[in-house]
Amino acid sequence: MKAKDNFEKAVRLGNVNAMYNMGCFHLSDEKGIKYSFSEAYEYFKQAAEKGHTFSAYNVAIMHLLGIGTFESC
């Protein structure tokens, strides 16, 4: 999948929007993407640590519900 390859390249270059998008990919059921809550959490966490607001929100929700990480409110 071309989009996935481009986002992975952008993640390696430190692009926070690409980190967020890769997290979203891992929450979807797209061809060529391994569906994984823990992978999504890791991408969202990386982007949140760099100041990405939507990623921080997703990390908080994932902690609240215990999806992809431990439950912690």
TITI-957185 format. One record per residue: x, y, z of N, C-alpha, C in turn. Coordinates in nm, 3 decimals. Example, Ala and Ser with C-alpha at 12.3 -4.5 7.8 and 13.67 -1.06 7.14 Angstrom:
2
+---------+---------+---------+---------+---------+---------+---------+---------+---------+
:     n_x :     n_y :     n_z :    ca_x :    ca_y :    ca_z :     c_x :     c_y :     c_z :
+---------+---------+---------+---------+---------+---------+---------+---------+---------+
:   1.319 :  -0.569 :   0.780 :   1.230 :  -0.450 :   0.780 :   1.320 :  -0.330 :   0.780 :
:   1.285 :  -0.225 :   0.708 :   1.367 :  -0.106 :   0.714 :   1.290 :   0.003 :   0.787 :
+---------+---------+---------+---------+---------+---------+---------+---------+---------+
# end
This chain:
73
+---------+---------+---------+---------+---------+---------+---------+---------+---------+
:     n_x :     n_y :     n_z :    ca_x :    ca_y :    ca_z :     c_x :     c_y :     c_z :
+---------+---------+---------+---------+---------+---------+---------+---------+---------+
:   0.085 :  -0.117 :   0.000 :   0.000 :   0.000 :   0.000 :   0.090 :   0.124 :   0.000 :
:   0.068 :   0.209 :  -0.097 :   0.154 :   0.325 :  -0.117 :   0.143 :   0.427 :  -0.002 :
:   0.022 :   0.451 :   0.046 :   0.003 :   0.547 :   0.155 :   0.078 :   0.502 :   0.280 :
:   0.066 :   0.374 :   0.313 :   0.134 :   0.319 :   0.431 :   0.285 :   0.337 :   0.419 :
:   0.339 :   0.306 :   0.302 :   0.483 :   0.321 :   0.280 :   0.527 :   0.466 :   0.297 :
:   0.449 :   0.558 :   0.243 :   0.484 :   0.701 :   0.256 :   0.474 :   0.749 :   0.400 :
:   0.370 :   0.704 :   0.472 :   0.358 :   0.742 :   0.613 :   0.472 :   0.684 :   0.696 :
:   0.511 :   0.558 :   0.668 :   0.623 :   0.499 :   0.742 :   0.752 :   0.577 :   0.718 :
:   0.772 :   0.620 :   0.594 :   0.891 :   0.700 :   0.562 :   0.887 :   0.832 :   0.638 :
:   0.770 :   0.895 :   0.641 :   0.755 :   1.023 :   0.713 :   0.773 :   1.005 :   0.863 :
:   0.728 :   0.891 :   0.918 :   0.747 :   0.863 :   1.060 :   0.896 :   0.856 :   1.091 :
:   0.972 :   0.788 :   1.005 :   1.117 :   0.777 :   1.026 :   1.184 :   0.915 :   1.024 :
:   1.124 :   1.009 :   0.951 :   1.177 :   1.145 :   0.945 :   1.126 :   1.233 :   1.059 :
:   1.038 :   1.176 :   1.144 :   0.991 :   1.249 :   1.262 :   0.863 :   1.328 :   1.244 :
:   0.788 :   1.304 :   1.138 :   0.664 :   1.377 :   1.111 :   0.554 :   1.332 :   1.206 :
:   0.503 :   1.422 :   1.289 :   0.402 :   1.385 :   1.390 :   0.267 :   1.352 :   1.326 :
:   0.230 :   1.418 :   1.218 :   0.105 :   1.386 :   1.152 :   0.108 :   1.244 :   1.093 :
:   0.222 :   1.203 :   1.044 :   0.237 :   1.067 :   0.993 :   0.225 :   0.965 :   1.107 :
:   0.279 :   0.999 :   1.224 :   0.266 :   0.909 :   1.340 :   0.118 :   0.891 :   1.376 :
:   0.045 :   1.002 :   1.376 :  -0.099 :   0.996 :   1.404 :  -0.171 :   0.912 :   1.299 :
:  -0.139 :   0.934 :   1.172 :  -0.204 :   0.859 :   1.065 :  -0.172 :   0.710 :   1.071 :
:  -0.050 :   0.675 :   1.109 :  -0.016 :   0.533 :   1.123 :  -0.095 :   0.472 :   1.239 :
:  -0.115 :   0.548 :   1.346 :  -0.200 :   0.501 :   1.455 :  -0.341 :   0.474 :   1.406 :
:  -0.393 :   0.564 :   1.325 :  -0.528 :   0.546 :   1.269 :  -0.534 :   0.425 :   1.177 :
:  -0.429 :   0.403 :   1.096 :  -0.423 :   0.285 :   1.011 :  -0.436 :   0.157 :   1.093 :
:  -0.367 :   0.153 :   1.207 :  -0.368 :   0.032 :   1.290 :  -0.501 :   0.011 :   1.361 :
:  -0.585 :   0.111 :   1.365 :  -0.720 :   0.096 :   1.421 :  -0.822 :   0.060 :   1.314 :
:  -0.783 :   0.065 :   1.188 :  -0.875 :   0.036 :   1.079 :  -0.850 :  -0.104 :   1.025 :
:  -0.935 :  -0.147 :   0.936 :  -0.923 :  -0.280 :   0.876 :  -0.888 :  -0.266 :   0.728 :
:  -0.778 :  -0.201 :   0.701 :  -0.733 :  -0.179 :   0.563 :  -0.647 :  -0.297 :   0.518 :
:  -0.647 :  -0.322 :   0.388 :  -0.560 :  -0.426 :   0.333 :  -0.415 :  -0.385 :   0.352 :
:  -0.332 :  -0.479 :   0.390 :  -0.190 :  -0.453 :   0.406 :  -0.152 :  -0.393 :   0.540 :
:  -0.250 :  -0.369 :   0.628 :  -0.223 :  -0.313 :   0.760 :  -0.263 :  -0.416 :   0.864 :
:  -0.171 :  -0.445 :   0.954 :  -0.201 :  -0.537 :   1.063 :  -0.282 :  -0.463 :   1.169 :
:  -0.403 :  -0.509 :   1.193 :  -0.494 :  -0.449 :   1.292 :  -0.436 :  -0.472 :   1.431 :
:  -0.394 :  -0.365 :   1.501 :  -0.327 :  -0.381 :   1.629 :  -0.349 :  -0.259 :   1.718 :
:  -0.418 :  -0.280 :   1.830 :  -0.439 :  -0.170 :   1.924 :  -0.307 :  -0.125 :   1.986 :
:  -0.219 :  -0.219 :   2.017 :  -0.093 :  -0.181 :   2.082 :  -0.002 :  -0.101 :   1.988 :
:   0.000 :  -0.137 :   1.859 :   0.077 :  -0.059 :   1.762 :   0.018 :   0.081 :   1.747 :
:  -0.115 :   0.089 :   1.741 :  -0.181 :   0.220 :   1.731 :  -0.145 :   0.305 :   1.852 :
:  -0.150 :   0.244 :   1.971 :  -0.116 :   0.317 :   2.093 :   0.026 :   0.373 :   2.085 :
:   0.120 :   0.293 :   2.040 :   0.260 :   0.338 :   2.033 :   0.276 :   0.456 :   1.937 :
:   0.211 :   0.451 :   1.823 :   0.220 :   0.564 :   1.729 :   0.156 :   0.688 :   1.787 :
:   0.038 :   0.672 :   1.848 :  -0.028 :   0.787 :   1.910 :   0.057 :   0.845 :   2.022 :
:   0.119 :   0.758 :   2.101 :   0.202 :   0.804 :   2.213 :   0.323 :   0.884 :   2.162 :
:   0.388 :   0.834 :   2.055 :   0.502 :   0.906 :   1.997 :   0.460 :   1.046 :   1.952 :
:   0.347 :   1.054 :   1.883 :   0.300 :   1.184 :   1.833 :   0.257 :   1.275 :   1.948 :
:   0.193 :   1.218 :   2.049 :   0.147 :   1.297 :   2.164 :   0.267 :   1.358 :   2.237 :
:   0.374 :   1.282 :   2.249 :   0.494 :   1.332 :   2.317 :   0.557 :   1.448 :   2.241 :
:   0.525 :   1.459 :   2.112 :   0.577 :   1.570 :   2.031 :   0.474 :   1.682 :   2.017 :
:   0.363 :   1.673 :   2.092 :   0.267 :   1.782 :   2.096 :   0.145 :   1.768 :   2.007 :
:   0.121 :   1.652 :   1.948 :   0.005 :   1.634 :   1.859 :  -0.121 :   1.615 :   1.944 :
:  -0.214 :   1.709 :   1.934 :  -0.332 :   1.714 :   2.022 :  -0.424 :   1.594 :   2.005 :
:  -0.460 :   1.557 :   1.881 :  -0.551 :   1.445 :   1.860 :  -0.489 :   1.314 :   1.910 :
:  -0.358 :   1.301 :   1.895 :  -0.291 :   1.181 :   1.944 :  -0.297 :   1.174 :   2.096 :
:  -0.279 :   1.288 :   2.162 :  -0.288 :   1.292 :   2.308 :  -0.427 :   1.251 :   2.354 :
:  -0.529 :   1.297 :   2.283 :  -0.667 :   1.259 :   2.315 :  -0.685 :   1.109 :   2.299 :
:  -0.634 :   1.052 :   2.188 :  -0.647 :   0.908 :   2.165 :  -0.574 :   0.827 :   2.271 :
:  -0.457 :   0.872 :   2.312 :  -0.383 :   0.804 :   2.418 :  -0.465 :   0.805 :   2.547 :
:  -0.525 :   0.919 :   2.579 :  -0.606 :   0.929 :   2.700 :  -0.726 :   0.835 :   2.695 :
:  -0.793 :   0.829 :   2.583 :  -0.909 :   0.740 :   2.568 :  -0.866 :   0.594 :   2.575 :
:  -0.753 :   0.563 :   2.515 :  -0.705 :   0.424 :   2.518 :  -0.668 :   0.384 :   2.661 :
:  -0.612 :   0.475 :   2.739 :  -0.584 :   0.447 :   2.880 :  -0.714 :   0.433 :   2.959 :
:  -0.809 :   0.519 :   2.934 :  -0.937 :   0.514 :   3.005 :  -1.007 :   0.381 :   2.984 :
:  -1.006 :   0.332 :   2.860 :  -1.077 :   0.209 :   2.826 :  -0.990 :   0.084 :   2.832 :
:  -0.859 :   0.102 :   2.849 :  -0.768 :  -0.012 :   2.854 :  -0.751 :  -0.079 :   2.719 :
:  -0.751 :   0.000 :   2.613 :  -0.734 :  -0.053 :   2.476 :  -0.591 :  -0.031 :   2.431 :
:  -0.520 :  -0.140 :   2.406 :  -0.382 :  -0.130 :   2.358 :  -0.281 :  -0.102 :   2.468 :
:  -0.328 :  -0.081 :   2.590 :  -0.240 :  -0.051 :   2.703 :  -0.317 :  -0.085 :   2.831 :
:  -0.259 :  -0.056 :   2.944 :  -0.328 :  -0.084 :   3.070 :  -0.435 :   0.022 :   3.098 :
:  -0.537 :  -0.016 :   3.170 :  -0.644 :   0.077 :   3.203 :  -0.600 :   0.169 :   3.317 :
:  -0.613 :   0.299 :   3.293 :  -0.572 :   0.397 :   3.394 :  -0.647 :   0.528 :   3.371 :
:  -0.729 :   0.566 :   3.465 :  -0.801 :   0.693 :   3.450 :  -0.737 :   0.797 :   3.540 :
+---------+---------+---------+---------+---------+---------+---------+---------+---------+
# end
